[in-house]
Amino acid sequence: MTFQSDSLSGKTVLITGGGTGICRGLALALAAHGCDVAITSRKAENLESTMKEIQSLGRRSVAVPADVRDPAAVEAAVEETATTLGGIDVLVNGAAGNFLCLAEDLSPNGFGAVVDIDLKGTFHMSKAALPHLKKRGGVVLNISATLHYYGTVAQLHVSSAKAGVDALTRVLAVEWGQYGIRVNGIAPGPVADTEGVKRLLVGETKERVSKATPLGRLGAIDDVSNAALFLCSEAAAFITGVTLVVDGGLWLTSNRMAEAWTESVTGLKS
């Protein structure tokens, strides 16, 4: 274990998208290091098993189904979390949507759906949680991506949304610093054994992307979890407004990444 098991003891965390994938891993890692954790998702069935696994670690947990696109549902989820667990120290904005589509084939609804979940959802959650975060000098952690660091074919919608999330991270860090609130982000590269990689890195592309990565492999959920544990801890007490890239250096080789990615989506309608 990289961090002491009590390094975040007594903290209460609310995680959106916490029932699956990377954010499920974050929820379990935070619980393993002393946090009580509320997880939220549109689909209640995604939450139950994660909640029980957190509870098996000896931590309190609550599953709160909510759609981050709905400000009223978000406010209700925040209040239920604060009431049930006694407050909110850390907010992790991880709810996201993605699919492959070339820009010329992308509908307004398709573009808007991803922006509504990734960007507007992050705003809705952050604003709703602010009164509780103020009380504790809390932490906001926004899960971003590296897709917008270069022109990623068939990813206009999520690239636009995540670029907005990065901007939101910086502005909130400046505005909310006066309350002792730190706002940071994590930008994972491709993470093995997630639905996104299974769906988006098809055929030989997965191997080519691994080879293009300076550290020679795709990421693991633990890589992202370790970054989150650091940014949520007192070890990062003087860090705010940054988005930490966790991709083994892949974005630095964007020409090779773009080539592999573009070839993988050449069969898309255009």
MARDONU-809890 format. One record per residue: residue number from 1; x, y, z of N, C-alpha, C in turn. Coordinates in steps of 0.001 Angstrom, whole numbers, padded with zeros to 6 digits. Layout:
VOMAR:i:n_u:n_v:n_w:ca_u:ca_v:ca_w:c_u:c_v:c_w
VOMAR:NUM:X:Y:Z:X:Y:Z:X:Y:Z
...
// end
This chain:
VOMAR:i:n_u:n_v:n_w:ca_u:ca_v:ca_w:c_u:c_v:c_w
VOMAR:1:000852:-001191:000000:000000:000000:000000:000884:001237:000000
VOMAR:2:000634:002180:-000903:001505:003329:-001084:001372:004342:000040
VOMAR:3:000160:004556:000544:-000106:005530:001594:-000503:004805:002877
VOMAR:4:-000299:005456:004015:-000744:004877:005276:-002256:004713:005245
VOMAR:5:-002744:003640:005838:-004162:003313:005734:-005066:004330:006421
VOMAR:6:-004515:005148:007310:-005323:006159:007993:-005014:007569:007505
VOMAR:7:-004414:007685:006318:-003955:008996:005845:-005090:009975:005589
VOMAR:8:-006308:009478:005387:-007469:010355:005187:-008564:010034:006198
VOMAR:9:-008158:009549:007348:-009105:009107:008366:-010076:010214:008763
VOMAR:10:-011362:009852:008799:-012387:010786:009241:-012957:011678:008167
VOMAR:11:-012431:011614:006965:-012934:012448:005872:-014188:011817:005263
VOMAR:12:-015065:012678:004776:-016269:012237:004082:-016188:012671:002631
VOMAR:13:-016439:011733:001726:-016251:011962:000293:-017553:011692:-000452
VOMAR:14:-017852:012545:-001417:-018949:012310:-002359:-018351:012164:-003748
VOMAR:15:-018635:011035:-004409:-018065:010745:-005724:-019180:010526:-006734
VOMAR:16:-019168:011294:-007813:-020112:011034:-008891:-019507:010017:-009854
VOMAR:17:-020356:009155:-010390:-019856:008079:-011241:-019146:007002:-010455
VOMAR:18:-019407:006942:-009148:-018636:006063:-008267:-018996:004599:-008323
VOMAR:19:-019946:004220:-009172:-020349:002826:-009221:-019564:001969:-010179
VOMAR:20:-018834:002590:-011102:-018131:001819:-012131:-016770:002437:-012446
VOMAR:21:-015916:001641:-013073:-014685:002124:-013686:-013716:002807:-012743
VOMAR:22:-013089:003861:-013247:-012080:004583:-012481:-012645:005097:-011171
VOMAR:23:-013839:005663:-011205:-014382:006275:-009990:-014785:005240:-008947
VOMAR:24:-015144:004052:-009375:-015339:002970:-008414:-014015:002668:-007714
VOMAR:25:-012937:002619:-008480:-011622:002404:-007895:-011240:003502:-006923
VOMAR:26:-011563:004749:-007264:-011280:005866:-006364:-012076:005725:-005075
VOMAR:27:-013347:005355:-005198:-014190:005200:-004014:-013615:004156:-003064
VOMAR:28:-013192:003030:-003603:-012638:001959:-002770:-011297:002360:-002165
VOMAR:29:-010473:003059:-002936:-009172:003495:-002418:-009334:004507:-001295
VOMAR:30:-010247:005450:-001463:-010476:006448:-000425:-011034:005792:000836
VOMAR:31:-011925:004832:000671:-012451:004108:001830:-011348:003328:002537
VOMAR:32:-010461:002719:001766:-009363:001939:002347:-008388:002810:003122
VOMAR:33:-008434:004113:002894:-007536:005036:003591:-008279:005922:004587
VOMAR:34:-009465:005449:005032:-010117:006070:006172:-011338:006905:005896
VOMAR:35:-011786:006997:004654:-012909:007872:004309:-014247:007138:004369
VOMAR:36:-015272:007862:004792:-016648:007446:004545:-017025:007990:003172
VOMAR:37:-017748:007202:002387:-017915:007533:000974:-019370:007426:000536
VOMAR:38:-019864:008499:-000069:-021150:008476:-000766:-020869:008382:-002257
VOMAR:39:-021593:007519:-002937:-021410:007360:-004375:-022731:007645:-005073
VOMAR:40:-022636:008309:-006213:-023844:008653:-006945:-023685:008331:-008417
VOMAR:41:-024787:007958:-009031:-024831:007609:-010445:-026286:007653:-010878
VOMAR:42:-026519:007769:-012175:-027897:007720:-012668:-028513:006347:-012436
VOMAR:43:-027696:005296:-012514:-028197:003927:-012444:-027950:003339:-011057
VOMAR:44:-029037:003138:-010321:-028917:002643:-008951:-028244:001281:-008892
VOMAR:45:-028451:000461:-009936:-027885:-000896:-009909:-026364:-000891:-009945
VOMAR:46:-025767:000218:-010417:-024307:000307:-010455:-023706:000620:-009087
VOMAR:47:-024547:001031:-008147:-024040:001548:-006885:-024012:000515:-005761
VOMAR:48:-024947:-000410:-005780:-025156:-001298:-004637:-023906:-002097:-004276
VOMAR:49:-023285:-002733:-005270:-022136:-003596:-004967:-020949:-002786:-004462
VOMAR:50:-020748:-001595:-005034:-019648:-000744:-004571:-019888:-000287:-003144
VOMAR:51:-021119:000104:-002838:-021454:000527:-001481:-021171:-000595:-000479
VOMAR:52:-021576:-001810:-000811:-021356:-002938:000102:-019871:-003240:000274
VOMAR:53:-019104:-003074:-000798:-017666:-003325:-000692:-016995:-002280:000194
VOMAR:54:-017443:-001035:000091:-016922:000014:000973:-017260:-000315:002425
VOMAR:55:-018485:-000722:002666:-018904:-001066:004025:-018118:-002247:004574
VOMAR:56:-017718:-003166:003694:-016927:-004321:004138:-015542:-003906:004613
VOMAR:57:-015114:-002700:004221:-013832:-002165:004675:-013955:-001467:006028
VOMAR:58:-015173:-001479:006582:-015391:-000870:007888:-015729:000601:007832
VOMAR:59:-016065:001100:006656:-016411:002505:006498:-017907:002648:006220
VOMAR:60:-018426:003802:006566:-019817:004091:006224:-019917:004441:004745
VOMAR:61:-021023:004042:004136:-021231:004368:002728:-022719:004479:002445
VOMAR:62:-023051:005338:001506:-024430:005503:001080:-024454:005627:-000432
VOMAR:63:-025423:004976:-001053:-025616:005075:-002495:-026754:006049:-002758
VOMAR:64:-026484:007061:-003570:-027455:008122:-003822:-027670:008253:-005328
VOMAR:65:-028662:007592:-005889:-028907:007736:-007327:-029266:009180:-007671
VOMAR:66:-028618:009718:-008686:-028888:011095:-009113:-028305:011316:-010497
VOMAR:67:-028938:012190:-011249:-028470:012580:-012575:-027788:013936:-012452
VOMAR:68:-026490:014000:-012712:-025749:015251:-012518:-026206:016349:-013467
VOMAR:69:-026986:016005:-014481:-027509:017013:-015404:-028670:017794:-014804
VOMAR:70:-029208:017299:-013710:-030398:017877:-013077:-029997:018597:-011790
VOMAR:71:-029979:019936:-011795:-029528:020665:-010600:-030317:020319:-009344
VOMAR:72:-031619:020099:-009476:-032423:019766:-008296:-032034:018403:-007737
VOMAR:73:-031799:017435:-008618:-031371:016106:-008172:-029996:016165:-007529
VOMAR:74:-029141:016998:-008064:-027797:017169:-007507:-027873:017746:-006099
VOMAR:75:-028667:018787:-005920:-028801:019389:-004597:-029345:018381:-003589
VOMAR:76:-030305:017574:-004022:-030864:016559:-003129:-029815:015520:-002747
VOMAR:77:-028983:015115:-003713:-027929:014132:-003439:-026895:014685:-002469
VOMAR:78:-026539:015939:-002650:-025573:016576:-001759:-026125:016654:-000340
VOMAR:79:-027375:017062:-000212:-027963:017196:001116:-028133:015839:001789
VOMAR:80:-028502:014818:001021:-028619:013471:001600:-027265:012978:002097
VOMAR:81:-026231:013240:001315:-024881:012842:001729:-024472:013539:003019
VOMAR:82:-024656:014857:003046:-024244:015633:004217:-025024:015222:005459
VOMAR:83:-026309:014953:005295:-027146:014555:006431:-026778:013165:006935
VOMAR:84:-026584:012238:006009:-026326:010845:006383:-024922:010640:006935
VOMAR:85:-023941:011289:006318:-022544:011062:006701:-021952:012194:007540
VOMAR:86:-022716:013261:007743:-022271:014305:008655:-021479:015428:008036
VOMAR:87:-021545:015575:006723:-020822:016657:006050:-020145:016151:004797
VOMAR:88:-019412:017054:004139:-018650:016685:002944:-017285:017367:003009
VOMAR:89:-016230:016560:003024:-014862:017084:002991:-014291:017110:001580
VOMAR:90:-014660:016127:000784:-014080:015967:-000551:-015192:015675:-001552
VOMAR:91:-015174:016397:-002661:-016065:016119:-003785:-015226:015655:-004960
VOMAR:92:-015551:014482:-005499:-014886:013985:-006704:-015903:013982:-007840
VOMAR:93:-015658:014807:-008847:-016540:014886:-010006:-016024:013948:-011092
VOMAR:94:-016655:012769:-011187:-016171:011778:-012141:-017192:011297:-013146
VOMAR:95:-018444:011729:-013018:-019471:011294:-013966:-019101:011767:-015369
VOMAR:96:-019223:010874:-016347:-018785:011217:-017701:-019529:010376:-018724
VOMAR:97:-019567:010892:-019948:-020138:010149:-021063:-019214:010260:-022260
VOMAR:98:-019194:009231:-023103:-018329:009279:-024288:-018774:008246:-025307
VOMAR:99:-018477:008525:-026545:-018718:007608:-027658:-017901:008125:-028833
VOMAR:100:-017699:007271:-029818:-016955:007663:-031015:-017889:008283:-032046
VOMAR:101:-017535:009465:-032547:-018334:010083:-033608:-017529:011207:-034248
VOMAR:102:-017405:011171:-035561:-016747:012261:-036271:-017573:013536:-036145
VOMAR:103:-016902:014681:-036158:-017578:015956:-035934:-018709:016189:-036931
VOMAR:104:-018496:015838:-038198:-019524:016118:-039198:-020755:015238:-039040
VOMAR:105:-020631:014163:-038280:-021765:013281:-038026:-022369:013490:-036643
VOMAR:106:-021784:014376:-035862:-022193:014568:-034474:-023442:015448:-034408
VOMAR:107:-024483:014942:-033781:-025726:015708:-033662:-025621:016714:-032523
VOMAR:108:-026427:017779:-032567:-026454:018711:-031436:-026788:018013:-030119
VOMAR:109:-027690:017044:-030171:-028041:016318:-028947:-026874:015488:-028427
VOMAR:110:-026141:014849:-029347:-024989:014056:-028935:-023908:014911:-028304
VOMAR:111:-023603:016039:-028945:-022617:016973:-028394:-023083:017486:-027033
VOMAR:112:-024355:017903:-026987:-024881:018481:-025754:-024944:017500:-024609
VOMAR:113:-025215:016228:-024916:-025328:015232:-023849:-024022:015081:-023085
VOMAR:114:-022905:015057:-023816:-021608:014901:-023161:-021235:016163:-022392
VOMAR:115:-021475:017323:-022979:-021211:018577:-022274:-022075:018677:-021014
VOMAR:116:-023324:018255:-021118:-024225:018317:-019963:-023734:017446:-018810
VOMAR:117:-023229:016255:-019128:-022759:015349:-018073:-021401:015786:-017541
VOMAR:118:-020439:015935:-018438:-019052:016162:-018020:-018824:017566:-017465
VOMAR:119:-019268:018565:-018191:-018971:019948:-017809:-020045:020538:-016903
VOMAR:120:-021290:020538:-017379:-022349:021110:-016551:-022546:020302:-015276
VOMAR:121:-022408:018985:-015365:-022534:018162:-014166:-021488:018502:-013121
VOMAR:122:-020270:018767:-013572:-019202:019175:-012656:-019535:020505:-011996
VOMAR:123:-020066:021434:-012776:-020484:022727:-012221:-021609:022551:-011209
VOMAR:124:-022653:021795:-011591:-023796:021619:-010689:-023361:021029:-009354
VOMAR:125:-022535:019982:-009393:-022107:019328:-008161:-021245:020246:-007310
VOMAR:126:-020320:020940:-007951:-019409:021817:-007206:-020178:022931:-006513
VOMAR:127:-021100:023535:-007228:-021876:024636:-006654:-022756:024151:-005507
VOMAR:128:-023386:022990:-005688:-024256:022468:-004637:-023473:022078:-003385
VOMAR:129:-022258:021581:-003576:-021453:021130:-002431:-020732:022272:-001722
VOMAR:130:-020670:023435:-002342:-019873:024539:-001794:-020190:024863:-000336
VOMAR:131:-021455:025013:000068:-021708:025356:001475:-021097:024362:002462
VOMAR:132:-021090:023094:002101:-020518:022070:002985:-018990:022076:002933
VOMAR:133:-018439:022294:001752:-016981:022360:001614:-016413:023567:002351
VOMAR:134:-017145:024662:002362:-016703:025868:003079:-016483:025583:004562
VOMAR:135:-017351:024776:005131:-017291:024511:006571:-016019:023775:006971
VOMAR:136:-015415:023051:006015:-014303:022164:006363:-013027:022462:005595
VOMAR:137:-013012:023544:004810:-011844:023790:003977:-011585:022610:003077
VOMAR:138:-012609:022244:002313:-012609:020976:001604:-011799:020932:000324
VOMAR:139:-011982:019835:-000394:-011245:019555:-001625:-012238:019188:-002724
VOMAR:140:-012026:019754:-003908:-012749:019332:-005108:-011734:018700:-006048
VOMAR:141:-012064:017523:-006547:-011190:016823:-007486:-012000:016490:-008736
VOMAR:142:-011609:017080:-009857:-012322:016895:-011119:-011568:015918:-012020
VOMAR:143:-012265:014889:-012490:-011642:013912:-013380:-011758:014413:-014814
VOMAR:144:-010627:014679:-015421:-010574:015233:-016770:-010071:014164:-017738
VOMAR:145:-009310:014574:-018746:-008763:013663:-019755:-007643:014403:-020474
VOMAR:146:-006955:013707:-021361:-005900:014346:-022165:-006306:014482:-023631
VOMAR:147:-007519:014120:-023969:-007953:014101:-025369:-007859:015464:-026036
VOMAR:148:-008061:016526:-025255:-008047:017880:-025815:-006643:018481:-025848
VOMAR:149:-005629:017726:-025447:-004259:018221:-025541:-003744:018152:-026972
VOMAR:150:-004425:017392:-027788:-004112:017299:-029215:-005434:017036:-029934
VOMAR:151:-005460:017089:-031242:-006701:016914:-031991:-007076:015451:-032104
VOMAR:152:-007933:014968:-031211:-008289:013555:-031176:-009509:013308:-032058
VOMAR:153:-009303:012577:-033131:-010362:012295:-034091:-011537:011589:-033413
VOMAR:154:-012753:012003:-033775:-013998:011403:-033287:-014244:011656:-031804
VOMAR:155:-013562:012660:-031235:-013716:012978:-029816:-013916:014476:-029587
VOMAR:156:-014517:015159:-030546:-014765:016593:-030397:-015602:016888:-029163
VOMAR:157:-016645:016118:-028948:-017597:016370:-027876:-016943:016264:-026498
VOMAR:158:-016238:015151:-026250:-015626:015002:-024930:-014403:015899:-024780
VOMAR:159:-013671:016150:-025869:-012532:017071:-025797:-012997:018461:-025386
VOMAR:160:-014101:018913:-025970:-014642:020230:-025631:-015094:020274:-024179
VOMAR:161:-015770:019211:-023739:-016265:019176:-022368:-015128:019162:-021355
VOMAR:162:-014100:018352:-021609:-013002:018249:-020651:-012126:019499:-020649
VOMAR:163:-011998:020165:-021798:-011296:021453:-021801:-012024:022434:-020894
VOMAR:164:-013349:022385:-020926:-014134:023225:-020029:-013945:022852:-018578
VOMAR:165:-013855:021565:-018294:-013620:021117:-016916:-012284:021644:-016401
VOMAR:166:-011258:021616:-017241:-009950:022138:-016823:-010026:023632:-016524
VOMAR:167:-010776:024371:-017342:-010947:025805:-017092:-011710:026027:-015796
VOMAR:168:-012745:025238:-015582:-013519:025341:-014345:-012638:025083:-013128
VOMAR:169:-011766:024094:-013225:-010844:023780:-012129:-009995:024992:-011767
VOMAR:170:-009447:025654:-012770:-008570:026799:-012506:-009336:027977:-011904
VOMAR:171:-010507:028271:-012455:-011270:029419:-011959:-011759:029176:-010536
VOMAR:172:-012293:027995:-010264:-012764:027717:-008908:-011621:027713:-007902
VOMAR:173:-010441:027276:-008329:-009282:027318:-007429:-008996:028745:-006988
VOMAR:174:-009121:029679:-007916:-008871:031087:-007597:-009995:031650:-006727
VOMAR:175:-011237:031393:-007116:-012366:031990:-006405:-012579:031383:-005020
VOMAR:176:-012332:030085:-004882:-012656:029404:-003630:-011467:029223:-002706
VOMAR:177:-010300:029687:-003124:-009147:029636:-002238:-009373:030405:-000951
VOMAR:178:-010164:031461:-001032:-010441:032278:000154:-011171:031488:001242
VOMAR:179:-011806:030395:000857:-012514:029549:001821:-011657:028376:002295
VOMAR:180:-010415:028346:001861:-009551:027223:002203:-009848:025974:001401
VOMAR:181:-010595:026127:000312:-010947:024995:-000543:-009909:024865:-001649
VOMAR:182:-009402:023660:-001831:-008487:023380:-002937:-009251:022692:-004063
VOMAR:183:-008993:023113:-005294:-009667:022539:-006463:-008602:022080:-007451
VOMAR:184:-008549:020794:-007691:-007568:020226:-008615:-008242:019223:-009541
VOMAR:185:-007485:018764:-010513:-007996:017772:-011450:-006992:016657:-011669
VOMAR:186:-007478:015569:-012221:-006631:014475:-012692:-007025:014188:-014128
VOMAR:187:-006034:014102:-015008:-006274:013769:-016410:-005651:012407:-016697
VOMAR:188:-006428:011340:-016583:-005874:010022:-016900:-005711:009847:-018407
VOMAR:189:-004689:009099:-018784:-004625:008607:-020144:-005459:007343:-020236
VOMAR:190:-005273:006527:-021267:-006015:005272:-021368:-005721:004357:-020174
VOMAR:191:-006771:003883:-019543:-006645:003017:-018373:-007180:001632:-018732
VOMAR:192:-006323:000643:-018619:-006695:-000729:-018979:-007859:-001225:-018124
VOMAR:193:-008620:-002142:-018674:-009722:-002797:-017961:-010820:-001832:-017539
VOMAR:194:-010994:-000753:-018291:-012155:000110:-018119:-013016:000002:-019367
VOMAR:195:-014284:000321:-019216:-015199:000224:-020354:-014769:001149:-021482
VOMAR:196:-014220:002317:-021118:-013789:003249:-022147:-012716:002671:-023047
VOMAR:197:-011716:002042:-022445:-010633:001447:-023241:-011153:000265:-024051
VOMAR:198:-011998:-000550:-023443:-012550:-001695:-024173:-013358:-001247:-025385
VOMAR:199:-014043:-000118:-025251:-014903:000362:-026324:-014157:001193:-027350
VOMAR:200:-013189:001986:-026894:-012559:002976:-027763:-011219:002529:-028339
VOMAR:201:-010474:001702:-027605:-009197:001206:-028128:-009398:-000220:-028618
VOMAR:202:-009717:-000332:-029889:-010087:-001633:-030443:-008958:-002189:-031307
VOMAR:203:-008994:-003513:-031511:-008016:-004157:-032387:-006595:-003982:-031886
VOMAR:204:-005705:-003642:-032816:-004289:-003491:-032487:-003976:-002142:-031848
VOMAR:205:-004968:-001264:-031797:-004716:000084:-031287:-004242:000063:-029843
VOMAR:206:-004805:-000812:-029019:-004420:-000890:-027613:-002930:-001166:-027472
VOMAR:207:-002420:-002114:-028253:-000992:-002439:-028193:-000149:-001284:-028710
VOMAR:208:-000597:-000626:-029769:000167:000489:-030326:000232:001663:-029354
VOMAR:209:-000875:001914:-028673:-000882:002998:-027689:000039:002660:-026523
VOMAR:210:000044:001409:-026096:000964:000991:-025029:002411:001247:-025435
VOMAR:211:002749:000891:-026661:004118:001079:-027142:004466:002554:-027312
VOMAR:212:003466:003378:-027593:003713:004814:-027749:003924:005514:-026412
VOMAR:213:003538:004851:-025320:003668:005435:-023988:005108:005301:-023497
VOMAR:214:005763:006398:-023095:007149:006314:-022641:007382:005272:-021548
VOMAR:215:006424:005080:-020662:006588:004076:-019610:006125:002693:-020043
VOMAR:216:005720:002545:-021300:005562:001238:-021910:004309:000451:-021597
VOMAR:217:003296:001082:-021037:002067:000354:-020735:000902:001331:-020637
VOMAR:218:-000308:000779:-020661:-001482:001573:-020339:-001547:001787:-018831
VOMAR:219:-002347:002744:-018429:-002508:003007:-017015:-003336:001935:-016325
VOMAR:220:-003269:001943:-014999:-004104:001083:-014160:-004954:001975:-013270
VOMAR:221:-006067:001443:-012816:-006924:002231:-011933:-006161:002656:-010684
VOMAR:222:-005274:001808:-010183:-004473:002169:-009009:-003600:003397:-009268
VOMAR:223:-003134:003579:-010493:-002333:004761:-010811:-003141:006035:-010583
VOMAR:224:-004388:006006:-011011:-005263:007167:-010839:-005643:007325:-009370
VOMAR:225:-005911:006218:-008701:-006270:006268:-007283:-005150:006867:-006440
VOMAR:226:-003910:006498:-006725:-002784:007044:-005966:-002663:008549:-006152
VOMAR:227:-002905:009022:-007373:-002881:010465:-007616:-003988:011156:-006829
VOMAR:228:-005164:010527:-006787:-006281:011105:-006047:-006000:011146:-004551
VOMAR:229:-005437:010065:-004016:-005104:010038:-002591:-004147:011167:-002236
VOMAR:230:-003166:011398:-003089:-002220:012487:-002853:-002920:013842:-002870
VOMAR:231:-003702:014107:-003908:-004316:015429:-004053:-005375:015699:-002990
VOMAR:232:-005965:014644:-002438:-006959:014820:-001379:-006333:014922:000009
VOMAR:233:-005045:014644:000113:-004387:014569:001415:-003707:015883:001785
VOMAR:234:-003261:015944:003036:-002541:017125:003514:-001182:017268:002849
VOMAR:235:-000686:016206:002228:000577:016308:001491:000468:017286:000327
VOMAR:236:-000766:017535:-000122:-001004:018471:-001230:-001651:019760:-000740
VOMAR:237:-001391:020120:000517:-002081:021247:001146:-001840:022584:000454
VOMAR:238:-000748:022711:-000295:-000446:023985:-000967:-000530:023838:-002483
VOMAR:239:-001317:022879:-002932:-001497:022646:-004364:-002953:022885:-004720
VOMAR:240:-003200:023808:-005627:-004555:024056:-006108:-004501:024607:-007523
VOMAR:241:-005550:024326:-008282:-005652:024841:-009643:-004875:024059:-010681
VOMAR:242:-004382:022880:-010326:-003605:022081:-011282:-004422:020869:-011732
VOMAR:243:-004132:020420:-012931:-004668:019150:-013418:-003486:018219:-013637
VOMAR:244:-003408:017201:-012807:-002283:016271:-012816:-002510:015208:-013887
VOMAR:245:-001605:015141:-014838:-001710:014154:-015912:-001152:012822:-015424
VOMAR:246:-001949:011773:-015559:-001543:010428:-015138:-001665:009524:-016363
VOMAR:247:-000642:009543:-017198:-000734:008800:-018466:000584:008187:-018908
VOMAR:248:001555:008100:-017994:002839:007503:-018350:003608:008275:-019395
VOMAR:249:003256:009553:-019582:003940:010395:-020568:003365:010308:-021972
VOMAR:250:002210:009645:-022126:001668:009413:-023468:001383:010698:-024229
VOMAR:251:000842:011699:-023523:000462:012910:-024254:001683:013638:-024824
VOMAR:252:002850:013376:-024264:004074:013993:-024787:004479:013404:-026129
VOMAR:253:003935:012249:-026450:004202:011610:-027745:002945:011678:-028604
VOMAR:254:002306:012833:-028607:000980:012961:-029206:000954:012601:-030683
VOMAR:255:002079:012767:-031384:002081:012393:-032800:001862:010893:-032974
VOMAR:256:002528:010090:-032142:002355:008637:-032236:000975:008205:-031737
VOMAR:257:000517:008855:-030675:-000808:008548:-030153:-001871:008886:-031186
VOMAR:258:-001765:010064:-031786:-002764:010489:-032766:-002789:009559:-033976
VOMAR:259:-001619:009115:-034399:-001546:008207:-035548:-002243:006886:-035247
VOMAR:260:-001953:006312:-034081:-002576:005043:-033706:-004080:005196:-033560
VOMAR:261:-004484:006275:-032914:-005911:006512:-032683:-006645:006732:-034000
VOMAR:262:-006096:007579:-034858:-006763:007895:-036117:-006962:006649:-036963
VOMAR:263:-005948:005795:-037005:-006078:004560:-037775:-007152:003646:-037197
VOMAR:264:-007362:003716:-035893:-008344:002830:-035255:-009773:003235:-035571
VOMAR:265:-009985:004496:-035971:-011350:004970:-036223:-011597:005253:-037697
VOMAR:266:-010728:004776:-038568:-010887:005067:-039994:-012133:004429:-040583
VOMAR:267:-012696:003452:-039911:-013900:002815:-040431:-015176:003563:-040117
VOMAR:268:-015071:004652:-039351:-016268:005410:-039023:-016838:006076:-040264
VOMAR:269:-018132:006224:-040288:-018806:006917:-041379:-018282:008353:-041469
VOMAR:270:-018071:008839:-042675:-017630:010226:-042848:-018317:010821:-044055
// end
